[in-house]
Amino acid sequence: MSAPATAMQAADLRGVIAAIVTPFDAQDRLDEAAARAIARRILDAGAHGIMTAGGTGEFPHLTREERREMTRLVVEEARGRASVVAGTAACSTREAIQLTADAAEAGASAAILTPPFYFHLPGKALFDYFAEVARASAIPIVIYNNPLYTGNHLPPPLLAEMAQIDKVIGLKQSNADLGQLVEVIRRAGDRFAILTGIDSQFYAALCVGARGIFSTAACVVPLEMVAIYQAFSAGDHQAASLAHRRVQTLNRYFEYDPGYVAPCKEALAMLGLSAGPARRPLPKLTNEERAGVAAALRDLGYPARD
């Protein structure tokens, strides 16, 4: 059993937490060397944490063993320099508890999970799901609200109730409606850590009280994302806003269309970091999309190979 990267509390859940890809080799196996290289680059840029086996990490396409192994590799690379938050989302409470136990065994500082997906569930069932997983968990829990992908929205009143569950320390709010983020902060911002999960919302989210971001962009351009947070934290809103607008040329490829996994992996490849393809049935980028990603990287000063 690996030691946790940090003993995480709500106060530790802040800053830039990079949502890391899961790299695959030519045989479609987890690429350990690539995973370690990408994690080291994120850590060297000063990111505050790394999220494994999330959407960017293709969790629906990973085996239980791959999810556990990816978390273990990142924990080993982090060596206490940053928190590791492991994705343990599942459709059933039973499986979510098992995956969260795996994350704890691999050394994760906390687990993050969406509501169950596919079946539409009432509020009480959603509350009970997180309460049961938290009760069974040896590590803290972060709620991941992503209604577009799960089909189960967690509205601000329900999230405010969930903030009182023992071991629940935070929220990743991936809702395109910024007003929902503001309302959750108003209702529960003093009870747990609230971070946005949408790169294009980063600066705005900080301005309304979010403590940071779970970021796909930080897997590719961690220095730039950390710089936004540092400028904001120093009170330099002009620098933070300008830095955010610069990164937005790339962020737009990490939103919902054409999907964020393939653009993230393509961008890493353009920077010379192998991540392999997205697992099928996720589509590859079109030539036009690839050219757009390469141009965005060049705009940020990277000699991207398209």
C-alpha positions as CSV (number, residue, x, y, z in Angstrom):
1,M,0.0,0.0,0.0
2,S,1.4,3.4,-1.0
3,A,1.4,6.3,1.4
4,P,-1.0,9.1,0.6
5,A,0.6,12.1,-1.2
6,T,-0.9,14.4,1.5
7,A,-3.4,14.1,4.4
8,M,-6.0,16.1,2.5
9,Q,-8.5,18.5,4.1
10,A,-10.8,21.0,2.5
11,A,-8.2,23.8,3.0
12,D,-5.8,21.7,0.8
13,L,-8.2,21.6,-2.1
14,R,-7.2,24.7,-4.0
15,G,-5.2,26.1,-6.9
16,V,-4.6,24.2,-10.2
17,I,-5.4,20.5,-10.1
18,A,-4.5,19.0,-13.5
19,A,-6.8,16.3,-15.0
20,I,-4.2,14.0,-16.4
21,V,-4.7,11.8,-19.5
22,T,-4.3,8.0,-19.3
23,P,-1.6,7.2,-21.9
24,F,-1.7,4.0,-23.9
25,D,1.0,2.3,-25.9
26,A,0.9,0.7,-29.3
27,Q,-0.7,-2.4,-27.9
28,D,-3.4,-0.3,-26.1
29,R,-1.9,-0.9,-22.7
30,L,-1.3,1.6,-20.0
31,D,2.0,3.3,-20.9
32,E,3.8,3.7,-17.5
33,A,6.8,5.7,-18.9
34,A,4.5,8.2,-20.6
35,A,2.3,8.5,-17.5
36,R,5.3,9.3,-15.4
37,A,6.7,11.8,-17.9
38,I,3.4,13.7,-18.2
39,A,2.9,13.8,-14.4
40,R,6.5,15.1,-13.8
41,R,5.9,17.9,-16.3
42,I,2.7,18.9,-14.4
43,L,4.5,18.7,-11.1
44,D,7.5,20.7,-12.2
45,A,5.2,23.5,-13.4
46,G,3.9,23.9,-9.8
47,A,0.5,22.4,-10.1
48,H,-1.2,22.0,-6.7
49,G,-2.6,18.5,-7.5
50,I,-3.3,15.9,-10.2
51,M,-6.6,14.2,-10.8
52,T,-6.3,10.6,-12.2
53,A,-9.0,8.5,-13.9
54,G,-11.4,11.4,-14.6
55,G,-13.1,12.2,-17.8
56,T,-9.8,13.4,-19.3
57,G,-8.3,10.1,-18.1
58,E,-11.1,8.2,-20.0
59,F,-12.3,6.4,-16.8
60,P,-15.3,4.8,-18.6
61,H,-12.8,3.0,-20.8
62,L,-10.5,1.8,-18.1
63,T,-10.4,-1.5,-16.2
64,R,-10.5,-1.4,-12.4
65,E,-6.8,-2.4,-12.5
66,E,-5.9,0.4,-14.9
67,R,-7.5,3.0,-12.7
68,R,-5.7,1.8,-9.6
69,E,-2.4,1.5,-11.5
70,M,-2.6,5.0,-13.0
71,T,-3.2,6.5,-9.5
72,R,-0.3,4.5,-8.1
73,L,2.1,5.8,-10.8
74,V,1.1,9.4,-10.2
75,V,1.3,9.1,-6.4
76,E,4.9,7.7,-6.8
77,E,5.8,10.6,-9.1
78,A,4.2,13.2,-6.8
79,R,6.1,12.1,-3.7
80,G,4.2,14.5,-1.6
81,R,4.8,17.5,-3.8
82,A,1.1,17.7,-4.8
83,S,-2.1,16.1,-3.9
84,V,-3.4,13.2,-6.0
85,V,-7.2,13.0,-6.3
86,A,-8.3,9.7,-7.9
87,G,-11.5,9.4,-10.0
88,T,-13.7,6.6,-8.6
89,A,-17.0,7.3,-10.4
90,A,-19.3,4.3,-11.0
91,C,-22.9,3.6,-11.7
92,S,-23.5,1.5,-8.5
93,T,-22.7,2.4,-4.9
94,R,-21.0,-1.0,-4.5
95,E,-18.6,-0.4,-7.3
96,A,-17.9,3.2,-6.2
97,I,-17.0,2.0,-2.8
98,Q,-14.6,-0.7,-4.2
99,L,-12.9,1.9,-6.5
100,T,-12.5,4.3,-3.7
101,A,-10.9,1.6,-1.6
102,D,-8.5,1.0,-4.5
103,A,-7.7,4.7,-4.7
104,A,-6.9,4.7,-1.0
105,E,-4.7,1.7,-1.4
106,A,-2.9,3.3,-4.2
107,G,-2.1,6.3,-2.0
108,A,-4.5,8.9,-3.3
109,S,-5.1,11.9,-1.1
110,A,-8.8,12.0,-1.9
111,A,-11.3,10.4,-4.3
112,I,-13.5,12.3,-6.7
113,L,-16.7,10.9,-8.2
114,T,-19.7,12.0,-10.2
115,P,-23.2,11.0,-9.4
116,P,-24.2,7.6,-11.0
117,F,-25.0,7.9,-14.7
118,Y,-27.5,6.3,-17.1
119,F,-30.4,5.9,-14.6
120,H,-32.2,9.1,-13.6
121,L,-32.2,9.3,-9.8
122,P,-34.1,11.5,-7.3
123,G,-32.3,13.8,-4.9
124,K,-32.5,11.5,-1.9
125,A,-30.9,8.6,-3.9
126,L,-28.1,10.9,-5.0
127,F,-27.5,12.2,-1.5
128,D,-27.5,8.6,-0.1
129,Y,-25.0,7.5,-2.8
130,F,-22.4,10.0,-1.7
131,A,-23.1,9.5,2.0
132,E,-22.6,5.8,1.7
133,V,-19.4,6.0,-0.3
134,A,-18.0,8.6,2.1
135,R,-19.0,6.5,5.1
136,A,-17.1,3.5,3.7
137,S,-14.1,5.5,2.5
138,A,-10.7,5.7,4.2
139,I,-9.9,9.0,2.3
140,P,-11.9,12.2,1.8
141,I,-14.4,12.6,-1.0
142,V,-14.8,15.3,-3.6
143,I,-18.2,15.6,-5.4
144,Y,-18.0,16.0,-9.2
145,N,-21.1,17.7,-10.6
146,N,-21.2,17.2,-14.4
147,P,-24.8,17.0,-15.4
148,L,-24.2,17.1,-19.2
149,Y,-22.3,13.8,-19.0
150,T,-24.1,12.1,-16.1
151,G,-27.7,13.1,-16.7
152,N,-28.1,13.6,-12.9
153,H,-27.8,17.3,-12.0
154,L,-26.9,18.2,-8.4
155,P,-28.6,21.6,-7.8
156,P,-27.2,24.1,-5.3
157,P,-29.6,23.3,-2.5
158,L,-28.7,19.6,-2.7
159,L,-25.0,20.3,-2.9
160,A,-25.3,22.5,0.2
161,E,-26.8,19.5,2.0
162,M,-24.1,17.2,0.7
163,A,-21.4,19.6,2.0
164,Q,-22.4,18.5,5.5
165,I,-21.6,14.9,4.9
166,D,-18.7,13.7,6.9
167,K,-15.5,13.2,4.8
168,V,-16.9,15.3,1.9
169,I,-14.3,18.1,1.5
170,G,-15.1,19.7,-1.8
171,L,-16.9,20.1,-5.2
172,K,-15.8,20.1,-8.8
173,Q,-18.5,22.1,-10.5
174,S,-18.6,21.3,-14.2
175,N,-21.8,23.2,-15.1
176,A,-21.7,25.6,-18.0
177,D,-24.0,27.9,-16.0
178,L,-21.7,30.1,-14.0
179,G,-24.7,31.3,-12.0
180,Q,-25.0,27.8,-10.5
181,L,-21.4,28.0,-9.3
182,V,-22.1,31.4,-7.6
183,E,-25.2,30.0,-5.9
184,V,-23.3,26.9,-4.6
185,I,-20.6,29.2,-3.2
186,R,-23.3,31.4,-1.6
187,R,-25.0,28.4,0.0
188,A,-22.0,26.2,1.0
189,G,-18.7,28.1,0.3
190,D,-17.8,28.1,4.0
191,R,-18.5,24.4,4.4
192,F,-16.3,22.8,1.7
193,A,-13.9,23.7,-1.1
194,I,-15.6,24.7,-4.4
195,L,-13.6,24.5,-7.6
196,T,-14.7,24.9,-11.2
197,G,-14.1,22.1,-13.7
198,I,-14.4,24.2,-16.8
199,D,-11.2,25.8,-18.1
200,S,-12.9,28.7,-19.9
201,Q,-14.5,29.7,-16.5
202,F,-11.2,29.7,-14.5
203,Y,-10.6,33.5,-14.0
204,A,-14.3,34.2,-13.6
205,A,-14.7,31.4,-11.1
206,L,-11.9,32.7,-9.0
207,C,-13.5,36.2,-9.0
208,V,-16.8,34.8,-7.6
209,G,-15.1,32.8,-4.8
210,A,-14.0,29.5,-6.3
211,R,-10.8,28.1,-4.8
212,G,-9.3,26.8,-8.0
213,I,-9.8,24.5,-10.9
214,F,-9.7,20.9,-12.0
215,S,-8.2,21.5,-15.4
216,T,-7.7,19.6,-18.6
217,A,-5.7,22.5,-20.0
218,A,-3.3,22.1,-17.1
219,C,-2.3,18.6,-18.4
220,V,-1.0,20.4,-21.5
221,V,0.0,23.9,-20.5
222,P,0.4,23.7,-16.7
223,L,2.7,26.7,-16.4
224,E,0.1,29.0,-18.0
225,M,-2.7,27.7,-15.8
226,V,-0.6,28.1,-12.6
227,A,0.4,31.6,-13.7
228,I,-3.3,32.6,-13.8
229,Y,-3.8,31.4,-10.3
230,Q,-0.7,33.0,-9.0
231,A,-1.5,36.3,-10.5
232,F,-5.0,36.2,-9.1
233,S,-3.7,35.2,-5.7
234,A,-1.3,38.1,-5.7
235,G,-4.1,40.5,-6.4
236,D,-3.0,41.3,-10.0
237,H,-6.4,40.9,-11.8
238,Q,-5.1,42.5,-15.0
239,A,-2.4,39.9,-15.4
240,A,-4.7,37.1,-14.4
241,S,-7.4,38.2,-16.9
242,L,-4.9,38.7,-19.7
243,A,-3.3,35.3,-19.0
244,H,-6.7,33.6,-19.0
245,R,-7.6,35.2,-22.3
246,R,-4.4,34.0,-23.9
247,V,-5.0,30.4,-22.8
248,Q,-8.6,30.6,-24.0
249,T,-7.3,30.0,-27.6
250,L,-6.5,26.5,-26.4
251,N,-9.2,26.1,-23.8
252,R,-11.9,26.1,-26.4
253,Y,-10.7,22.8,-27.7
254,F,-11.0,21.3,-24.2
255,E,-14.7,21.9,-23.7
256,Y,-17.6,19.8,-25.0
257,D,-17.2,19.8,-28.8
258,P,-15.2,17.9,-30.3
259,G,-14.7,16.4,-26.8
260,Y,-11.7,17.0,-24.7
261,V,-9.8,13.7,-24.6
262,A,-8.5,13.5,-28.2
263,P,-7.6,17.3,-28.3
264,C,-5.7,16.9,-25.1
265,K,-3.8,13.8,-26.3
266,E,-3.1,15.4,-29.7
267,A,-1.8,18.6,-28.0
268,L,0.6,16.5,-25.8
269,A,1.8,14.6,-28.9
270,M,2.5,18.0,-30.6
271,L,4.6,19.0,-27.7
272,G,6.6,15.7,-27.9
273,L,4.8,13.9,-25.1
274,S,3.4,10.5,-26.1
275,A,0.0,9.8,-24.8
276,G,-1.3,7.4,-27.4
277,P,-4.7,7.6,-29.0
278,A,-8.1,8.0,-27.2
279,R,-9.7,4.6,-26.8
280,R,-12.4,3.7,-29.3
281,P,-15.2,4.7,-29.8
282,L,-13.9,8.2,-29.0
283,P,-13.1,9.8,-32.4
284,K,-9.9,11.2,-33.6
285,L,-9.6,14.9,-34.5
286,T,-10.2,16.0,-38.0
287,N,-7.4,17.6,-39.9
288,E,-9.0,21.0,-39.3
289,E,-9.3,20.4,-35.6
290,R,-5.7,19.3,-35.4
291,A,-4.5,22.4,-37.2
292,G,-6.5,24.5,-34.8
293,V,-4.9,22.9,-31.8
294,A,-1.5,23.3,-33.2
295,A,-2.1,27.0,-34.0
296,A,-3.4,27.6,-30.5
297,L,-0.2,26.0,-29.0
298,R,2.0,28.2,-31.3
299,D,0.0,31.3,-30.2
300,L,1.1,30.4,-26.7
301,G,4.8,30.1,-27.7
302,Y,5.1,26.4,-28.1
303,P,6.7,25.0,-31.3
304,A,3.9,22.5,-31.9
305,R,4.3,19.9,-34.5
306,D,1.0,19.5,-36.5
